[in-house]
Amino acid sequence: MATYAVGDVQGCLSELEALLKQIDFSSSDRIIFLGDLINRGPDSLGTLRLIKSLGDQAIIVLGNHDLHFLAILFGGHVEMKSDTLTELIEAKDAEDLGHWLRTKPLIHYEDSFDALMVHAGVPFFWSTQKALSLAGEVHRIISSTEEKDGLDYRIFFKQMYGNNPNYWAENLTGMDRYRAITNYFTRMRFLDFEGKMDFSFKGAKESAPYSLMPWYSFGQEGHQTRKVLFGHWASLNGVTGREEIIALDTGCVWGRCLTAYCMETKEFLSVKSFKSNK
Ligand SMILES: [Mn+2]
């Protein structure tokens, strides 16, 4: 019985199949996907179908690309030039896959490992309890068919996009509150010293301006001993310099590799992108 965490698959179905084979994934194992299951890669439809077929053995947290698919399907947004979602959107089971996907949370907590699994990260000013509670607020809207405070999942997906507010304040309400929470968990990379998200700096962390630091470089306050496993940031290539902060987007879709981390043995297991062999 093993528990694996896997970073951004982004539609790299063949590599995912190879990875499952390599870790000898069996019916007593579990696999936690850290979001961005789809988009940019060659087979988003096949990837979603495979992961759905794993049933309760697969735990999923949503990433920005997963939310983008849901925003197209349910929120009236359109595909962008760099998206590779057409086959998925036009599939006969697209709605089924979308309704299944929107039941997934923004973060997942593994009690036995004191570990949080999230796509982008958890800002330093949220404790584990606080993060779970805020993620739950968004999850209740996007997973339900009921309206709350004049919002339902379709309105959420219509109004999801935007960089503002780029800060957290307890008194944020409505879509501003939900957008800020969603952006922290699914899009954050750099924070300033007030904990505001920066979306404009796109370079390597070594060349970041002095006013910005990676979200995980801020103090321990609220983090206690917990582990955080995250994806989203391929240019880190798995390196955070912090043992308890585990970066698992190793850039499969960019020709590098797809990585699984075994929670029990703390081993990293990777398969090379098939693209890199061509
Ligand atoms: Mn991402």
py3Dmol code that shows the C-alpha trace and the ligand (Angstrom):
import py3Dmol

protein = """\
ATOM      1  CA  MET A   1       0.000   0.000   0.000  1.00  0.00           C
ATOM      2  CA  ALA A   2       1.759   3.109  -1.224  1.00  0.00           C
ATOM      3  CA  THR A   3       0.699   6.745  -1.592  1.00  0.00           C
ATOM      4  CA  TYR A   4       2.162   8.708  -4.490  1.00  0.00           C
ATOM      5  CA  ALA A   5       1.978  12.383  -5.360  1.00  0.00           C
ATOM      6  CA  VAL A   6       2.357  13.356  -9.029  1.00  0.00           C
ATOM      7  CA  GLY A   7       2.960  16.796 -10.509  1.00  0.00           C
ATOM      8  CA  ASP A   8       1.541  18.415 -13.620  1.00  0.00           C
ATOM      9  CA  VAL A   9       0.575  15.793 -16.228  1.00  0.00           C
ATOM     10  CA  GLN A  10      -0.809  18.396 -18.669  1.00  0.00           C
ATOM     11  CA  GLY A  11      -2.191  15.853 -21.098  1.00  0.00           C
ATOM     12  CA  CYS A  12       0.986  13.752 -21.311  1.00  0.00           C
ATOM     13  CA  LEU A  13      -0.963  10.480 -21.312  1.00  0.00           C
ATOM     14  CA  SER A  14       1.819   8.193 -22.577  1.00  0.00           C
ATOM     15  CA  GLU A  15       4.217   9.376 -19.893  1.00  0.00           C
ATOM     16  CA  LEU A  16       1.536   8.956 -17.199  1.00  0.00           C
ATOM     17  CA  GLU A  17       0.942   5.376 -18.354  1.00  0.00           C
ATOM     18  CA  ALA A  18       4.689   4.737 -18.302  1.00  0.00           C
ATOM     19  CA  LEU A  19       4.986   6.240 -14.811  1.00  0.00           C
ATOM     20  CA  LEU A  20       2.145   4.072 -13.435  1.00  0.00           C
ATOM     21  CA  LYS A  21       3.943   1.075 -14.880  1.00  0.00           C
ATOM     22  CA  GLN A  22       7.271   2.120 -13.420  1.00  0.00           C
ATOM     23  CA  ILE A  23       5.884   2.564  -9.899  1.00  0.00           C
ATOM     24  CA  ASP A  24       4.020  -0.719 -10.347  1.00  0.00           C
ATOM     25  CA  PHE A  25       0.779   1.016  -9.384  1.00  0.00           C
ATOM     26  CA  SER A  26      -1.554  -1.590  -7.921  1.00  0.00           C
ATOM     27  CA  SER A  27      -5.164  -1.722  -6.730  1.00  0.00           C
ATOM     28  CA  SER A  28      -4.118  -1.092  -3.113  1.00  0.00           C
ATOM     29  CA  ASP A  29      -2.114   2.066  -3.936  1.00  0.00           C
ATOM     30  CA  ARG A  30      -3.295   5.659  -4.064  1.00  0.00           C
ATOM     31  CA  ILE A  31      -2.136   8.509  -6.259  1.00  0.00           C
ATOM     32  CA  ILE A  32      -2.606  12.207  -5.554  1.00  0.00           C
ATOM     33  CA  PHE A  33      -2.514  14.473  -8.605  1.00  0.00           C
ATOM     34  CA  LEU A  34      -1.357  18.018  -7.858  1.00  0.00           C
ATOM     35  CA  GLY A  35      -3.462  19.699 -10.552  1.00  0.00           C
ATOM     36  CA  ASP A  36      -2.998  20.688 -14.190  1.00  0.00           C
ATOM     37  CA  LEU A  37      -3.963  17.234 -15.382  1.00  0.00           C
ATOM     38  CA  ILE A  38      -4.622  18.717 -18.799  1.00  0.00           C
ATOM     39  CA  ASN A  39      -3.737  21.311 -21.445  1.00  0.00           C
ATOM     40  CA  ARG A  40      -0.623  22.165 -23.480  1.00  0.00           C
ATOM     41  CA  GLY A  41       0.170  18.447 -23.891  1.00  0.00           C
ATOM     42  CA  PRO A  42      -1.013  16.028 -26.610  1.00  0.00           C
ATOM     43  CA  ASP A  43      -3.877  14.058 -25.003  1.00  0.00           C
ATOM     44  CA  SER A  44      -5.979  15.849 -22.400  1.00  0.00           C
ATOM     45  CA  LEU A  45      -9.055  13.750 -23.186  1.00  0.00           C
ATOM     46  CA  GLY A  46      -7.250  10.424 -22.710  1.00  0.00           C
ATOM     47  CA  THR A  47      -5.571  11.703 -19.542  1.00  0.00           C
ATOM     48  CA  LEU A  48      -8.841  12.731 -17.898  1.00  0.00           C
ATOM     49  CA  ARG A  49     -10.520   9.458 -18.891  1.00  0.00           C
ATOM     50  CA  LEU A  50      -7.638   7.442 -17.439  1.00  0.00           C
ATOM     51  CA  ILE A  51      -7.525   9.371 -14.156  1.00  0.00           C
ATOM     52  CA  LYS A  52     -11.320   9.173 -13.784  1.00  0.00           C
ATOM     53  CA  SER A  53     -11.118   5.411 -14.331  1.00  0.00           C
ATOM     54  CA  LEU A  54      -8.863   5.120 -11.268  1.00  0.00           C
ATOM     55  CA  GLY A  55     -11.910   5.922  -9.104  1.00  0.00           C
ATOM     56  CA  ASP A  56     -11.194   6.377  -5.387  1.00  0.00           C
ATOM     57  CA  GLN A  57      -7.530   5.486  -5.900  1.00  0.00           C
ATOM     58  CA  ALA A  58      -6.973   8.898  -7.465  1.00  0.00           C
ATOM     59  CA  ILE A  59      -7.177  12.075  -5.405  1.00  0.00           C
ATOM     60  CA  ILE A  60      -7.103  15.290  -7.390  1.00  0.00           C
ATOM     61  CA  VAL A  61      -6.589  18.923  -6.512  1.00  0.00           C
ATOM     62  CA  LEU A  62      -7.484  21.438  -9.196  1.00  0.00           C
ATOM     63  CA  GLY A  63      -4.904  23.505 -11.066  1.00  0.00           C
ATOM     64  CA  ASN A  64      -5.314  26.621 -13.180  1.00  0.00           C
ATOM     65  CA  HIS A  65      -5.473  24.610 -16.428  1.00  0.00           C
ATOM     66  CA  ASP A  66      -8.180  22.312 -15.012  1.00  0.00           C
ATOM     67  CA  LEU A  67     -10.159  25.395 -13.982  1.00  0.00           C
ATOM     68  CA  HIS A  68      -9.588  26.854 -17.464  1.00  0.00           C
ATOM     69  CA  PHE A  69     -11.250  23.807 -19.036  1.00  0.00           C
ATOM     70  CA  LEU A  70     -14.186  24.199 -16.627  1.00  0.00           C
ATOM     71  CA  ALA A  71     -14.366  27.923 -17.439  1.00  0.00           C
ATOM     72  CA  ILE A  72     -14.689  27.058 -21.145  1.00  0.00           C
ATOM     73  CA  LEU A  73     -17.227  24.294 -20.532  1.00  0.00           C
ATOM     74  CA  PHE A  74     -19.419  26.030 -17.949  1.00  0.00           C
ATOM     75  CA  GLY A  75     -18.443  29.705 -17.946  1.00  0.00           C
ATOM     76  CA  GLY A  76     -18.647  30.640 -21.619  1.00  0.00           C
ATOM     77  CA  HIS A  77     -14.924  31.298 -22.075  1.00  0.00           C
ATOM     78  CA  VAL A  78     -13.134  30.313 -25.287  1.00  0.00           C
ATOM     79  CA  GLU A  79     -10.007  28.328 -25.982  1.00  0.00           C
ATOM     80  CA  MET A  80      -6.831  30.322 -26.341  1.00  0.00           C
ATOM     81  CA  LYS A  81      -4.223  29.845 -29.066  1.00  0.00           C
ATOM     82  CA  SER A  82      -1.825  27.934 -26.831  1.00  0.00           C
ATOM     83  CA  ASP A  83      -4.538  25.585 -25.494  1.00  0.00           C
ATOM     84  CA  THR A  84      -4.786  21.989 -26.673  1.00  0.00           C
ATOM     85  CA  LEU A  85      -8.270  21.289 -25.349  1.00  0.00           C
ATOM     86  CA  THR A  86     -10.376  21.060 -28.523  1.00  0.00           C
ATOM     87  CA  GLU A  87     -10.614  17.269 -28.613  1.00  0.00           C
ATOM     88  CA  LEU A  88     -11.632  17.208 -24.935  1.00  0.00           C
ATOM     89  CA  ILE A  89     -14.190  19.995 -25.289  1.00  0.00           C
ATOM     90  CA  GLU A  90     -15.779  18.329 -28.322  1.00  0.00           C
ATOM     91  CA  ALA A  91     -15.809  14.809 -26.833  1.00  0.00           C
ATOM     92  CA  LYS A  92     -19.176  13.205 -26.170  1.00  0.00           C
ATOM     93  CA  ASP A  93     -18.236  12.733 -22.512  1.00  0.00           C
ATOM     94  CA  ALA A  94     -16.887  16.278 -22.052  1.00  0.00           C
ATOM     95  CA  GLU A  95     -19.835  17.291 -19.827  1.00  0.00           C
ATOM     96  CA  ASP A  96     -19.507  14.130 -17.729  1.00  0.00           C
ATOM     97  CA  LEU A  97     -15.782  14.735 -17.298  1.00  0.00           C
ATOM     98  CA  GLY A  98     -16.408  18.385 -16.429  1.00  0.00           C
ATOM     99  CA  HIS A  99     -19.054  17.594 -13.812  1.00  0.00           C
ATOM    100  CA  TRP A 100     -16.765  14.965 -12.311  1.00  0.00           C
ATOM    101  CA  LEU A 101     -13.802  17.346 -12.297  1.00  0.00           C
ATOM    102  CA  ARG A 102     -15.690  20.174 -10.594  1.00  0.00           C
ATOM    103  CA  THR A 103     -16.314  17.952  -7.550  1.00  0.00           C
ATOM    104  CA  LYS A 104     -12.562  18.014  -6.841  1.00  0.00           C
ATOM    105  CA  PRO A 105     -11.091  20.278  -4.130  1.00  0.00           C
ATOM    106  CA  LEU A 106      -8.444  23.019  -4.325  1.00  0.00           C
ATOM    107  CA  ILE A 107      -6.344  21.442  -1.588  1.00  0.00           C
ATOM    108  CA  HIS A 108      -6.069  18.043   0.056  1.00  0.00           C
ATOM    109  CA  TYR A 109      -4.702  17.246   3.499  1.00  0.00           C
ATOM    110  CA  GLU A 110      -3.099  13.879   4.312  1.00  0.00           C
ATOM    111  CA  ASP A 111      -3.365  13.514   8.072  1.00  0.00           C
ATOM    112  CA  SER A 112      -0.930  10.621   8.464  1.00  0.00           C
ATOM    113  CA  PHE A 113       1.853  12.618   6.749  1.00  0.00           C
ATOM    114  CA  ASP A 114       0.819  16.084   8.000  1.00  0.00           C
ATOM    115  CA  ALA A 115       1.019  17.057   4.344  1.00  0.00           C
ATOM    116  CA  LEU A 116      -0.946  19.546   2.268  1.00  0.00           C
ATOM    117  CA  MET A 117      -1.298  18.885  -1.442  1.00  0.00           C
ATOM    118  CA  VAL A 118      -2.053  21.912  -3.598  1.00  0.00           C
ATOM    119  CA  HIS A 119      -1.407  23.056  -7.160  1.00  0.00           C
ATOM    120  CA  ALA A 120       0.457  26.354  -6.635  1.00  0.00           C
ATOM    121  CA  GLY A 121       1.075  26.621  -2.895  1.00  0.00           C
ATOM    122  CA  VAL A 122      -0.178  27.875   0.441  1.00  0.00           C
ATOM    123  CA  PRO A 123       0.696  31.447   1.467  1.00  0.00           C
ATOM    124  CA  PHE A 124       2.593  31.813   4.740  1.00  0.00           C
ATOM    125  CA  PHE A 125      -0.214  33.602   6.532  1.00  0.00           C
ATOM    126  CA  TRP A 126      -2.701  30.684   6.336  1.00  0.00           C
ATOM    127  CA  SER A 127      -2.473  27.830   8.827  1.00  0.00           C
ATOM    128  CA  THR A 128      -3.428  24.356   7.651  1.00  0.00           C
ATOM    129  CA  GLN A 129      -6.860  24.752   9.244  1.00  0.00           C
ATOM    130  CA  LYS A 130      -7.390  28.164   7.663  1.00  0.00           C
ATOM    131  CA  ALA A 131      -6.275  26.945   4.223  1.00  0.00           C
ATOM    132  CA  LEU A 132      -8.647  23.985   4.383  1.00  0.00           C
ATOM    133  CA  SER A 133     -11.504  26.173   5.455  1.00  0.00           C
ATOM    134  CA  LEU A 134     -10.958  28.771   2.677  1.00  0.00           C
ATOM    135  CA  ALA A 135     -10.463  26.101   0.002  1.00  0.00           C
ATOM    136  CA  GLY A 136     -13.718  24.591   1.254  1.00  0.00           C
ATOM    137  CA  GLU A 137     -15.563  27.860   0.613  1.00  0.00           C
ATOM    138  CA  VAL A 138     -14.624  27.756  -3.086  1.00  0.00           C
ATOM    139  CA  HIS A 139     -15.146  24.006  -3.333  1.00  0.00           C
ATOM    140  CA  ARG A 140     -18.723  24.336  -2.043  1.00  0.00           C
ATOM    141  CA  ILE A 141     -19.579  26.695  -4.886  1.00  0.00           C
ATOM    142  CA  ILE A 142     -17.904  24.924  -7.779  1.00  0.00           C
ATOM    143  CA  SER A 143     -18.949  21.402  -6.745  1.00  0.00           C
ATOM    144  CA  SER A 144     -22.582  22.168  -5.981  1.00  0.00           C
ATOM    145  CA  THR A 145     -25.626  22.789  -8.168  1.00  0.00           C
ATOM    146  CA  GLU A 146     -27.078  25.140  -5.594  1.00  0.00           C
ATOM    147  CA  GLU A 147     -26.786  28.874  -5.427  1.00  0.00           C
ATOM    148  CA  LYS A 148     -25.105  30.610  -2.499  1.00  0.00           C
ATOM    149  CA  ASP A 149     -24.960  34.398  -2.039  1.00  0.00           C
ATOM    150  CA  GLY A 150     -26.241  34.804  -5.589  1.00  0.00           C
ATOM    151  CA  LEU A 151     -23.437  32.637  -6.988  1.00  0.00           C
ATOM    152  CA  ASP A 152     -23.381  29.177  -8.503  1.00  0.00           C
ATOM    153  CA  TYR A 153     -20.695  27.213 -10.311  1.00  0.00           C
ATOM    154  CA  ARG A 154     -21.566  28.636 -13.729  1.00  0.00           C
ATOM    155  CA  ILE A 155     -21.348  32.227 -12.493  1.00  0.00           C
ATOM    156  CA  PHE A 156     -18.111  31.367 -10.671  1.00  0.00           C
ATOM    157  CA  PHE A 157     -16.525  30.053 -13.871  1.00  0.00           C
ATOM    158  CA  LYS A 158     -17.778  33.051 -15.846  1.00  0.00           C
ATOM    159  CA  GLN A 159     -16.233  35.497 -13.354  1.00  0.00           C
ATOM    160  CA  MET A 160     -13.225  33.465 -12.242  1.00  0.00           C
ATOM    161  CA  TYR A 161     -10.557  35.250 -14.288  1.00  0.00           C
ATOM    162  CA  GLY A 162      -8.608  38.238 -13.080  1.00  0.00           C
ATOM    163  CA  ASN A 163      -5.572  39.186 -11.011  1.00  0.00           C
ATOM    164  CA  ASN A 164      -7.512  41.247  -8.492  1.00  0.00           C
ATOM    165  CA  PRO A 165      -7.726  41.369  -5.629  1.00  0.00           C
ATOM    166  CA  ASN A 166      -4.101  40.206  -5.430  1.00  0.00           C
ATOM    167  CA  TYR A 167      -4.102  40.210  -1.618  1.00  0.00           C
ATOM    168  CA  TRP A 168      -5.932  38.456   1.153  1.00  0.00           C
ATOM    169  CA  ALA A 169      -8.196  40.199   3.619  1.00  0.00           C
ATOM    170  CA  GLU A 170     -10.776  38.523   5.810  1.00  0.00           C
ATOM    171  CA  ASN A 171     -13.374  41.106   4.846  1.00  0.00           C
ATOM    172  CA  LEU A 172     -13.318  40.243   1.114  1.00  0.00           C
ATOM    173  CA  THR A 173     -16.715  38.994   0.020  1.00  0.00           C
ATOM    174  CA  GLY A 174     -18.382  37.352  -2.975  1.00  0.00           C
ATOM    175  CA  MET A 175     -16.419  36.730  -6.158  1.00  0.00           C
ATOM    176  CA  ASP A 176     -13.504  38.923  -4.971  1.00  0.00           C
ATOM    177  CA  ARG A 177     -13.023  36.610  -2.010  1.00  0.00           C
ATOM    178  CA  TYR A 178     -13.321  33.427  -4.081  1.00  0.00           C
ATOM    179  CA  ARG A 179     -11.047  34.737  -6.844  1.00  0.00           C
ATOM    180  CA  ALA A 180      -8.321  35.667  -4.357  1.00  0.00           C
ATOM    181  CA  ILE A 181      -8.508  32.258  -2.660  1.00  0.00           C
ATOM    182  CA  THR A 182      -8.479  30.451  -6.024  1.00  0.00           C
ATOM    183  CA  ASN A 183      -5.503  32.469  -7.281  1.00  0.00           C
ATOM    184  CA  TYR A 184      -3.457  31.802  -4.130  1.00  0.00           C
ATOM    185  CA  PHE A 185      -4.008  28.058  -4.386  1.00  0.00           C
ATOM    186  CA  THR A 186      -3.753  27.649  -8.170  1.00  0.00           C
ATOM    187  CA  ARG A 187      -1.666  30.514  -9.665  1.00  0.00           C
ATOM    188  CA  MET A 188       0.661  31.933  -6.991  1.00  0.00           C
ATOM    189  CA  ARG A 189       4.438  31.895  -7.484  1.00  0.00           C
ATOM    190  CA  PHE A 190       5.941  35.099  -6.066  1.00  0.00           C
ATOM    191  CA  LEU A 191       4.681  37.107  -3.108  1.00  0.00           C
ATOM    192  CA  ASP A 192       5.761  40.510  -1.901  1.00  0.00           C
ATOM    193  CA  PHE A 193       6.496  41.162   1.751  1.00  0.00           C
ATOM    194  CA  GLU A 194       2.870  42.010   2.443  1.00  0.00           C
ATOM    195  CA  GLY A 195       1.782  38.672   1.021  1.00  0.00           C
ATOM    196  CA  LYS A 196       0.396  40.125  -2.204  1.00  0.00           C
ATOM    197  CA  MET A 197       0.582  37.936  -5.300  1.00  0.00           C
ATOM    198  CA  ASP A 198       2.673  39.136  -8.206  1.00  0.00           C
ATOM    199  CA  PHE A 199       1.591  37.952 -11.645  1.00  0.00           C
ATOM    200  CA  SER A 200       3.832  40.142 -13.772  1.00  0.00           C
ATOM    201  CA  PHE A 201       7.319  38.774 -13.058  1.00  0.00           C
ATOM    202  CA  LYS A 202       7.858  35.703 -15.226  1.00  0.00           C
ATOM    203  CA  GLY A 203      11.592  35.135 -14.893  1.00  0.00           C
ATOM    204  CA  ALA A 204      13.663  32.670 -12.893  1.00  0.00           C
ATOM    205  CA  LYS A 205      13.564  33.032  -9.126  1.00  0.00           C
ATOM    206  CA  GLU A 206      17.257  34.017  -9.091  1.00  0.00           C
ATOM    207  CA  SER A 207      16.499  37.127 -11.139  1.00  0.00           C
ATOM    208  CA  ALA A 208      13.397  38.177  -9.201  1.00  0.00           C
ATOM    209  CA  PRO A 209      13.352  41.751  -7.887  1.00  0.00           C
ATOM    210  CA  TYR A 210      14.239  42.210  -4.204  1.00  0.00           C
ATOM    211  CA  SER A 211      10.628  42.971  -3.386  1.00  0.00           C
ATOM    212  CA  LEU A 212       9.494  39.468  -4.370  1.00  0.00           C
ATOM    213  CA  MET A 213      10.164  35.995  -2.997  1.00  0.00           C
ATOM    214  CA  PRO A 214       8.791  32.543  -3.780  1.00  0.00           C
ATOM    215  CA  TRP A 215       5.713  31.891  -1.618  1.00  0.00           C
ATOM    216  CA  TYR A 216       7.528  29.136   0.309  1.00  0.00           C
ATOM    217  CA  SER A 217      10.483  31.366   1.281  1.00  0.00           C
ATOM    218  CA  PHE A 218       8.500  33.333   3.829  1.00  0.00           C
ATOM    219  CA  GLY A 219       8.504  32.573   7.560  1.00  0.00           C
ATOM    220  CA  GLN A 220       7.369  29.428   9.226  1.00  0.00           C
ATOM    221  CA  GLU A 221       4.448  31.144  10.920  1.00  0.00           C
ATOM    222  CA  GLY A 222       1.411  28.927  10.620  1.00  0.00           C
ATOM    223  CA  HIS A 223       3.279  26.234   8.723  1.00  0.00           C
ATOM    224  CA  GLN A 224       4.392  24.296  11.826  1.00  0.00           C
ATOM    225  CA  THR A 225       5.890  20.998  10.743  1.00  0.00           C
ATOM    226  CA  ARG A 226       3.588  20.350   7.825  1.00  0.00           C
ATOM    227  CA  LYS A 227       4.804  19.308   4.442  1.00  0.00           C
ATOM    228  CA  VAL A 228       3.514  21.032   1.335  1.00  0.00           C
ATOM    229  CA  LEU A 229       3.556  19.239  -2.031  1.00  0.00           C
ATOM    230  CA  PHE A 230       2.850  21.366  -5.066  1.00  0.00           C
ATOM    231  CA  GLY A 231       3.177  21.573  -8.855  1.00  0.00           C
ATOM    232  CA  HIS A 232       2.639  24.552 -11.186  1.00  0.00           C
ATOM    233  CA  TRP A 233       6.179  25.934 -11.211  1.00  0.00           C
ATOM    234  CA  ALA A 234       8.088  23.943 -13.843  1.00  0.00           C
ATOM    235  CA  SER A 235      11.100  26.257 -13.891  1.00  0.00           C
ATOM    236  CA  LEU A 236      11.950  25.287 -10.286  1.00  0.00           C
ATOM    237  CA  ASN A 237      12.566  21.828 -11.709  1.00  0.00           C
ATOM    238  CA  GLY A 238      11.886  20.232  -8.332  1.00  0.00           C
ATOM    239  CA  VAL A 239      14.256  22.405  -6.325  1.00  0.00           C
ATOM    240  CA  THR A 240      13.023  24.559  -3.422  1.00  0.00           C
ATOM    241  CA  GLY A 241      15.947  24.206  -1.027  1.00  0.00           C
ATOM    242  CA  ARG A 242      13.473  23.196   1.679  1.00  0.00           C
ATOM    243  CA  GLU A 243      13.075  19.546   2.567  1.00  0.00           C
ATOM    244  CA  GLU A 244       9.430  19.853   3.626  1.00  0.00           C
ATOM    245  CA  ILE A 245       8.408  21.893   0.546  1.00  0.00           C
ATOM    246  CA  ILE A 246       8.240  19.444  -2.335  1.00  0.00           C
ATOM    247  CA  ALA A 247       7.974  20.756  -5.897  1.00  0.00           C
ATOM    248  CA  LEU A 248       6.716  18.108  -8.312  1.00  0.00           C
ATOM    249  CA  ASP A 249       6.180  19.904 -11.612  1.00  0.00           C
ATOM    250  CA  THR A 250       9.264  18.687 -13.433  1.00  0.00           C
ATOM    251  CA  GLY A 251       8.141  19.984 -16.828  1.00  0.00           C
ATOM    252  CA  CYS A 252       7.019  16.840 -18.662  1.00  0.00           C
ATOM    253  CA  VAL A 253       5.068  18.893 -21.167  1.00  0.00           C
ATOM    254  CA  TRP A 254       8.226  20.967 -21.842  1.00  0.00           C
ATOM    255  CA  GLY A 255      10.280  17.869 -22.690  1.00  0.00           C
ATOM    256  CA  ARG A 256      11.711  17.146 -19.231  1.00  0.00           C
ATOM    257  CA  CYS A 257      10.064  14.515 -17.015  1.00  0.00           C
ATOM    258  CA  LEU A 258       6.994  13.387 -15.087  1.00  0.00           C
ATOM    259  CA  THR A 259       7.691  12.702 -11.423  1.00  0.00           C
ATOM    260  CA  ALA A 260       6.003  10.720  -8.660  1.00  0.00           C
ATOM    261  CA  TYR A 261       6.952  11.075  -4.977  1.00  0.00           C
ATOM    262  CA  CYS A 262       6.269   8.152  -2.675  1.00  0.00           C
ATOM    263  CA  MET A 263       4.982   9.456   0.664  1.00  0.00           C
ATOM    264  CA  GLU A 264       6.049   6.343   2.571  1.00  0.00           C
ATOM    265  CA  THR A 265       9.602   5.911   1.229  1.00  0.00           C
ATOM    266  CA  LYS A 266      10.241   9.596   0.295  1.00  0.00           C
ATOM    267  CA  GLU A 267      11.582   8.404  -3.056  1.00  0.00           C
ATOM    268  CA  PHE A 268      11.256  10.343  -6.299  1.00  0.00           C
ATOM    269  CA  LEU A 269      10.497   8.269  -9.408  1.00  0.00           C
ATOM    270  CA  SER A 270      10.529   9.841 -12.854  1.00  0.00           C
ATOM    271  CA  VAL A 271       9.926   8.999 -16.478  1.00  0.00           C
ATOM    272  CA  LYS A 272      11.472  11.090 -19.225  1.00  0.00           C
ATOM    273  CA  SER A 273       9.204  12.997 -21.567  1.00  0.00           C
ATOM    274  CA  PHE A 274       8.734  11.029 -24.774  1.00  0.00           C
ATOM    275  CA  LYS A 275       9.213  14.312 -26.597  1.00  0.00           C
ATOM    276  CA  SER A 276      12.844  14.434 -25.482  1.00  0.00           C
ATOM    277  CA  ASN A 277      13.556  11.172 -27.319  1.00  0.00           C
ATOM    278  CA  LYS A 278      12.516  12.564 -30.671  1.00  0.00           C
TER     279      LYS A 278
END
"""
ligand_1 = """\
1
MN
Mn -0.367 25.492 -13.234
"""
view = py3Dmol.view(width=600, height=400)
view.addModel(protein, "pdb")
view.setStyle({"model": 0}, {"cartoon": {"style": "trace"}})
view.addModel(ligand_1, "xyz")
view.setStyle({"model": 1}, {"stick": {}})
view.zoomTo()
view.show()
